[in-house]
Amino acid sequence: MTATLDRPASAPVGRLVDQFEKGLDAPICLTWELTYACNLSCVHCLSSSGKRDPRELDTAQCKAIIDELQRMQVFYVNIGGGEPTVRPDFWELVDYATSHQVGVKFSTNGLKIDKKVAQRLAASDYVDVQISLDGATAEVNDAVRGPGSYDMAIKALENLHEAGFADAKISVVVTRHNVSQLDEFKDLADRYGATLRITRMRPSGRGADVWDDLHPLPSQQRELYDWLVKRGDKVLTGDSFFHLAAYSDGSPGSGLAGLNLCGAGRVVCLIDPIGDVYACPFAIHENFLAGNILSDGGFQTIWQQSELFLELREPQNAGACTKCAHFDACRGGCMAAKFFTGLPLDGPDPECVQGFGEALLAGERSTPTANKDHSRGVPLTLMTRPPSRDCDENPLAGFAAI
């Protein structure tokens, strides 16, 4: 899996970031959303989840994908949704993956993690669990994720801890309302023998509707950076904060560890519930659609031969950012963040810590319309406008009772 595409064996090895920029023969990080069905309606949901898509891949089709991932030597997949555990065949697919040397890391709001499931997970190999929590208190969390979601997540953590599950993850999307709670999140993780994982909020999916109200302010970006430098040694970030790298003064200990690179189509991608493959887990939009597994020759063909992925692996024009003294640190920031805020892809990140994105955000811009929306029900009060397609349909419609 570590080989780079179309590179002679004798080619000299340079910086890791330069090797990854040209793409690998299999993704390092593959996100697979098994379903759009979800019991919650989080205001910042990247995939606008809620209702199940009736075209969802069936069990046999999912197993065929796992077989292909095994042949490609993909070591593990990040399974999400929606809420993946509501699929009746979820555990069957997890067992099938791990028995075929494909490890599983799945994200859940804790809905199905009762004591029995926690014991099962504690006895399994190659399975990692991430519990989503966006506030260290119920007040902060439930305003984003919905009433009762904090208690549900904490109960799942308690069940995993009591069962002896080693090293669960607490997965936090950093917002302006919880950035001051980072110490509390870390204490919470320590209490349950878990690891804290924090990720950046992206303005995609329903997150586009609340990004202006939820993304950290410039002063909070600095607060976040300082906290990561001070306490982030054992905190996971998924390399999602490389836009903060421009704060570094170059002195030892002043920077953030990680790969400062947009990995879209190079080392990461996403498979959605109907088999569509996107360049980035944060960019579920037709502009970043590389193909469909069922109609375009399978995952390996799409990953290695799709026109979009080949284009992304070519040298990218970073525009004015190349003249910035900090370009080599942040490399222009996040493609998805720029796209969904209506900024040019060859321009600065909207949260550029040098302030170069602020003038663009204040000017005339056109933000793209989401081309997939599975939202349902009444939006939470933090939403500035309702989902584009509101629906009262049961999000679990089409699933048998579990």
N, C-alpha and C positions, 0 to 999 in steps of 0.2 A: 504493500500500500504506500510505501514511502517513495516510490519511484516518481520522477517527474515525467511529464508527457513529452515524447519526441525529443529526448535529449540523449546524445551519445554517451555511452558509459565512460568514455575518456574525458568528458567535459569537466573542466575545473569546477570545484565546489566553492561558491562565494558565500555571501551572507544568506542566512536562512530566509529572510524576507524576500530576497531576490529569487530564490529557488521556488518559494511558494507562489510568488506572483505569476509565474508561468504555468501554474496548475500542476496537480498531481493526478496519477492514474486512478485514484479513488479518493473520495472526500475524507478528510480527517474528522469532520463533525457533520453528521447527517441528521437533520431533524425530520421526523416523520409524524405528521398529524393524522392520527387514525380516524378521527371523527370531529365534526363540527358541533356535535351535540354537547350541551353543557347545562348543568343545573344552576350555574351562576350567570350573571350578566356584567362582568367587570367592565368598567367604563373605558379602560385603556387596552382592551383585548386586541392583540395584533391581528387576529384572524376573524374578528367580528363574529365570534362563535355564539351559538345558542341552539339553533335547529340542526338536526341531522340532515345531511344531503342524501336523498334517496339513491343517488348514483354511487354511493360509498363502495369502495372495494370490498369484496366478500373475503371470507376466510382463506379460500384456496388461492385467490389472487394475491393476498398479503403474504402467504407462505411462499409463493413463487418469487416475490420480491426478496424475501429473506434468503432464499436459495441463491439468488443472484448476488446479493450482498456478501454471502459467504464465499462465493467464487471470486469476488473482487477483493476479498480479504479486508472488508470493512470491519473494524474491530468492535464498534458499538454504534447504536443509534440512540438519539434523543427522541423519545416518544412523547407526544403531547396532543393537544386538541385546540379547542374543546376540552372536555374531561374524558381522557382515554379510557378510564376504568369503567365507564358506563357501557362500553361495547361488551356484549355477552361473551365474545370470544377473546377478550383481552388477555386473560391468563393463559389461554391456549397458545396465543401468539407469542407471549413472553417466553413460555416454556419451549416453544418451537425455535425461537431465535437463540436462546442460550444453549440449547442442545445442538445447534448448528454453528457454534463458535461466534455468534454475534451477540455481544453484550448489550444489555438494555439499561438505559437511564430514562425513567419516565417522570413527568411532571404531573402533579395532581393537586387538587384543592383539598384533598383528604376525605372526600365523600365516602369512599369504600374502604378506607384503612381502619377497619375495626380490629379487635384483639386477635381474631382468628386469622385475618389476612396479614396482620403484622407478624404473627408467628410463622406464617408461611414464608414471608419475605426474609425473615431472620435466618431461615433454614436454607435459603437459595443462594446460588453462586451467580456472579456476573449480572446482578441486578442492583441498580442504584435508584434511590427514591428522592425526589425533590418535592417538598411541600411548599406551595406558593403562599406567601404572606406579605402583604404590602403595608403593614403597620405593626409596630411593636405593641400597640394597644388596640382594643376593639374599635375605639372611636375613629382612629385614623384608618385602620384597615377596612372596616365595614363601609366607610364612605366611598371606597373605591370598588370593593369586591362584593358588597351586599350584606345585609343584616344576617348575623349568625355565622358568617364565613370565618371570623377570627376563632371563635370557639371550636368550630369544626376542624380547622387546621391544627390548633393546639392539641385537641383530642387525638388527632392522628399522630402527632409527634410523641405524645405520651404513650400511645399504644406501641409505637415502634421502639421507644426507649425501654419500656417494660419487657418487650419481647426479646431484647438483646440485639436488635438490628444495629449493625455497626455503621456509624457515620452517615446518617441521613443528612440531606441538605435542606436548608431553609432558603428558599429562592425569593429574593426581594427585587422588585422594580423600584428604582430610586426616583422619588418625586419630591417636590418642594415641601410636601407635608410630612415626609418621613426621613428626610436627610439628617435631621437633628436627632433621630432615634438610632443612629448607627451603633452606638455603644450598647443600647438596649437590645438591639437585634443580636449583637455579638454575645451578650450575656445570655440571651434566650437560647442561642445555639449551644453555648457551653453547658447550660442547664440540662439539655436533652442529649448531650454527647453528639451533637450534630456539627456540621460545617456551614458557615454562612456563605451564601452565594448572592452577589448583588449584580444587577444588570441595568443597563441604561434604558430609559423610557424612549421609545420610538414613536413618531407621529404617524403610525400606520394602523390600518383597521379602524376600530373605534377610537384608538389613541389619537387619531387626527383631530377628532372633535374636541378633545380635552387637553391637547398638548400645550396650548397657550396658557392654560390654567394650572397645569400640573408639572411641566418640566422644570427642573431646578433653575433658580435665578443665577446670574453670574457669580454673585458672592457665595452662593451655595455650591457652585461648581468648584470653587477654590476650597471651600470647607470639605467637600468630598475628596478632593485630591490630597489635601493635607492629612485627612483621616486615613486614606489608603496608604500613604507613605509611612504613617506612624503605626497603624494597627492592621494593615492589610496583608501581612506576611502569610497568614494562613486563610485568608479570605479569597474565595473564587470570584472571578469577574468575567470569565469567558472572553477576555480581551475586548470587552464592549466599551471601555472607556479610553481608547487610544487617542481620542480627541483631547483628553486632558494632558497628554504627554508634553504638550507645548509649554506647560508650566515649569518643566524641569529646567534648571540652570546648568545642567551638564555635570554637576559635582556628584561624587559618589553618594548614593543613597537618596538623591533628590528626584529620581524618576520612578516610573512604574514598571514592574516586570511584565513581560508579555510580548505578543506579536503585534506591532503597530501597523496593521494592514487590513484593508477591507478584503475579506476572503471570499466574497460572493462569486460563485462559479469557479473559484480557484481551489479552495480547500473546504468550503461549506456549500450547502444547498438545502432545499426543503422538498419533501414529497407531501402532497396534500391528500385528503381523504379519497379523492376520485382518481388519484394517480398523476395529477399534474405536477411537474417538477419546476420549481422556481430557483432562481440564482441565490436567493437569500431568505432566511426565515422571517426577516422583517420587511420583506418586499413582496407580499402576495398581491401581485398586480400583473395584468397582461403584458406590460412592458418588460417584465422580468421572467416571463414564462418561456422555458426552454423546450418543453414538449410534454407529451403524455406517455406514461409507461406502457399503456395498453395499445396505443395506436402508433407509437414512434420507435418501436424496436427494443423496448426495455430500458431499464435504468442505465446500464453500462453504455449503451449506444448514445443516450442523451448526454450523459456526463462527459464522454470522451469526444463526441462528434457534433453536438448541437452547435448551430451557428452562433447563438447567444453566448454560450460558454467559451467558445473559441475566441470570440471577440473580446470578452472580458479578460482573457489571458494575454491579450496583446498589450503593449505599453499604453497606458492611459494618459490623456492630456489633463493635467491638473490645473491648467489655466494660470490665473494670477497667484495661486497658492505656491507655485514653484519658486516664486521670488521671495517668499517668506522665509526668514531664518529658521523657522521651526518646522518647515515642511517635512524634513526627514524624520521628525518625531511623530507627527500626526498624519502625514501623507494625505491631507485634505479632508480627513474625517469620514463620516458614514454616508454611503451612497443612499441608503433608504431615508435617512433623516433629511438629506437634501431634496430628494425627489418628492417626498410627501409634504414638505413645506413650500414647494414650488420654487426651490432654488436650483440653479444650473448645476449639473453633475460635475462640471469642471471648475466650480467655485468653492468657497469655504463652507465648512460645516455650519449649520444654523446656530450651534452652540460653541463656535470657535472661541477659545479662551482669550485670544488676542482681540476679540471684538469685531472681526471682519465680517461676521455674518449678520450683525445687528442692523447695519445700514440696508442690506438686501432684504431683510425681513420687514423693514419699515417701508420699503418701496412697493411698487406695483408688482404683483406676482399672481400666478394662477395655480391653485393647488389641484391635483388630480382627484377625480372622483373614484371611490372604491368600486371595483368591478365585481366584487363578491361581498355579500353581506348576509350573514346567517343570524342576525340579531333577532331578539324576541322580547316581548313583554314591555313593561314600562321602564324607561331609562332611570338610572340613579340621578340624584339631584346635582351631582358634579358635572353631568353632561351639559354642554352648552346648546346642543340641539339633539333631537331624537335620531336614532338610527335611520338610515335612508329607507329601509323597508321594515317597518314594525310589524310584528306578527304575534298572535296569541297562541300559536300552535305549540303543543307539548314538545319540548326540545328532544325528548326521548321517543318521539313517535317512530314507529317502525322497529323498535327494539322490543324483544320479549322481556318479561319480568326477570330480574336477576336474582 
